[in-house]
Amino acid sequence: MKPTLLLAAASAAMILLLGGCASPVAPDTRPSARLSLRLAPAALGQSISLQQHLKVERGSRIDELDTALEIDAEHLDLVGLAFGQRVMSLHFDGRQLQVWRHALLPSQVQGEDVLQDVQLTLWPAEAIRQALPEGWELREAQAQRTLLLHGEKIAVIDYPDQRRWGGTVILNNLRYHYKLTIQSVVTSE
């Protein structure tokens, strides 16, 4: 296959892969549908580096993506890779979120949503609770977190390995109808 055809095929495959991570086609018009969580990196309480494999399930479709994630008291950096190519990178210093996106990344894949899912799964529950706007609630029991808005379940996060990183985390987003399974390996702590 010619290099240009190979690049075009890889780009088309990347678009199909990442389209599954996107928000629903019809936006949620219910009030306060977005949490817009932005916790300071220092609120994690420690520095970590993770290699992650993500599996996104939406309906009958399954897509996969690899990420490298580094968090310390000053910043959060995440790089997303598909087919060995960088497709997204995030840098968050606690105040400003900088997002780089590959030109072929679907517009529905938003850096703000990626940051929020990272923080909901990794940050201590008490740090999340302190940042929640009125009407939002986070419950935590054993190896599960439940995010609610005015009593309605928005997301359920399960920790089958009993830890927030260095194992499996499963986030079921009930509002936007996707399941995110994260397999993490700690590269430094």
C-alpha positions in Angstrom: 0.0 0.0 0.0 1.3 3.5 -0.8 2.3 5.6 2.2 -0.5 8.2 1.4 -3.1 5.5 1.2 -1.8 3.9 4.5 -1.9 7.3 6.2 -5.5 7.9 4.9 -6.6 4.5 6.1 -5.0 5.0 9.5 -6.7 8.5 9.7 -10.1 7.0 8.8 -9.7 4.3 11.4 -8.7 6.8 14.0 -11.9 8.9 13.3 -14.0 5.8 13.7 -12.2 4.7 16.9 -12.5 8.1 18.6 -16.1 8.7 17.5 -17.2 6.3 20.1 -15.7 8.5 22.9 -17.9 11.4 21.9 -20.8 12.9 23.6 -24.2 11.9 22.3 -25.3 13.4 18.9 -28.4 15.0 20.5 -27.1 17.2 23.4 -28.6 16.9 26.8 -30.8 19.9 27.3 -31.7 19.2 30.9 -30.6 22.1 33.3 -27.1 21.8 34.7 -26.3 18.8 32.5 -22.6 19.4 32.7 -20.7 19.3 36.0 -17.5 21.1 34.6 -15.4 19.7 37.5 -11.9 21.3 37.6 -10.0 20.3 40.8 -6.5 21.6 41.4 -3.8 18.9 40.7 -2.6 19.3 44.3 -6.0 18.1 45.6 -5.0 14.6 44.4 -2.7 14.6 47.4 0.3 12.9 45.7 2.2 12.6 42.4 1.5 9.7 40.0 2.4 8.6 36.5 0.2 6.0 34.8 0.1 4.1 31.6 -3.6 3.4 30.8 -5.6 1.4 28.3 -9.1 2.7 27.8 -12.1 0.8 26.4 -15.1 2.8 25.6 -18.4 1.0 25.1 -21.4 2.8 23.6 -24.3 0.6 22.5 -22.8 -2.3 20.6 -19.7 -0.3 19.6 -16.3 -0.8 21.5 -13.3 1.5 20.9 -9.9 1.5 22.6 -7.3 4.1 23.3 -4.0 4.3 25.2 -3.0 7.2 27.4 0.0 8.4 29.5 -1.0 10.4 32.5 1.2 12.4 34.9 -0.1 14.3 37.9 1.9 16.3 40.5 1.0 19.2 42.7 1.5 21.7 39.9 0.0 20.1 36.8 -1.9 17.3 35.1 -0.7 16.1 31.7 -2.4 13.5 29.6 -1.5 12.3 26.1 -4.0 10.1 24.2 -2.7 7.8 21.5 -4.5 5.9 18.7 -2.6 3.6 16.4 0.7 5.0 17.9 -0.2 8.6 17.0 -0.9 11.4 19.4 -4.5 12.4 19.0 -5.0 14.6 22.0 -3.0 16.1 24.8 -4.2 18.0 27.9 -2.3 20.2 30.3 -4.1 21.5 33.4 -2.4 23.7 36.0 -5.4 24.1 38.3 -6.5 27.3 36.6 -6.2 26.9 32.8 -6.8 23.8 30.7 -4.8 23.7 27.5 -6.0 21.1 24.9 -4.3 20.0 21.7 -6.4 18.0 19.3 -5.5 16.1 16.2 -7.3 17.7 13.2 -9.2 14.4 12.6 -10.4 14.0 16.2 -14.2 14.3 16.3 -15.3 17.7 17.7 -17.5 15.8 20.2 -14.5 14.6 22.1 -13.9 17.4 24.5 -10.9 18.0 26.7 -13.1 19.2 29.6 -15.0 15.9 29.6 -11.7 13.9 29.6 -10.4 16.0 32.5 -13.6 15.5 34.5 -13.6 11.7 34.0 -10.0 11.6 35.2 -10.8 13.7 38.3 -14.0 11.8 39.1 -12.1 8.5 39.1 -8.8 9.4 40.7 -9.3 12.4 43.2 -10.3 11.7 46.8 -14.1 11.8 47.3 -13.9 14.6 49.8 -12.0 16.9 47.4 -14.7 16.2 44.8 -17.5 16.9 47.2 -16.0 20.3 48.2 -16.0 21.4 44.5 -19.5 20.2 43.6 -22.0 22.9 42.7 -25.4 23.0 44.3 -27.6 20.0 43.4 -24.7 17.6 42.8 -23.8 14.9 45.2 -21.1 12.2 45.4 -21.7 9.1 47.4 -19.0 6.6 48.1 -19.4 3.1 49.6 -16.9 0.3 49.6 -15.5 0.1 46.0 -18.0 2.3 44.3 -18.8 6.0 43.8 -22.1 7.4 42.6 -22.5 10.9 41.1 -26.0 12.3 41.4 -27.7 15.5 40.3 -30.9 16.4 42.2 -31.1 12.7 43.2 -30.8 11.3 39.7 -27.8 9.0 39.1 -25.5 10.5 36.5 -22.5 8.2 36.8 -21.4 5.1 38.7 -17.7 4.4 39.2 -16.6 0.9 40.3 -13.2 -0.1 41.6 -13.1 -3.9 41.4 -9.4 -3.9 42.4 -10.3 -1.8 45.5 -8.0 1.1 44.4 -8.2 4.3 42.4 -5.1 3.6 40.2 -2.9 0.7 39.4 -5.8 -1.6 38.4 -9.2 -1.5 36.9 -11.7 1.3 37.1 -15.1 1.2 35.4 -17.1 4.4 34.9 -20.7 4.0 33.7 -22.0 7.4 32.5 -25.8 7.0 32.7 -26.6 10.4 31.3 -24.4 10.1 28.1 -24.8 6.3 27.8 -21.2 5.1 27.7 -19.1 2.8 29.7 -15.4 3.5 30.2 -13.1 0.8 31.4 -9.7 2.0 32.5 -6.8 -0.5 33.0 -3.9 1.4 34.7 -0.3 0.5 35.4 1.6 2.8 37.8 4.9 3.9 36.3 5.9 6.0 39.2 4.3 7.2 42.5 
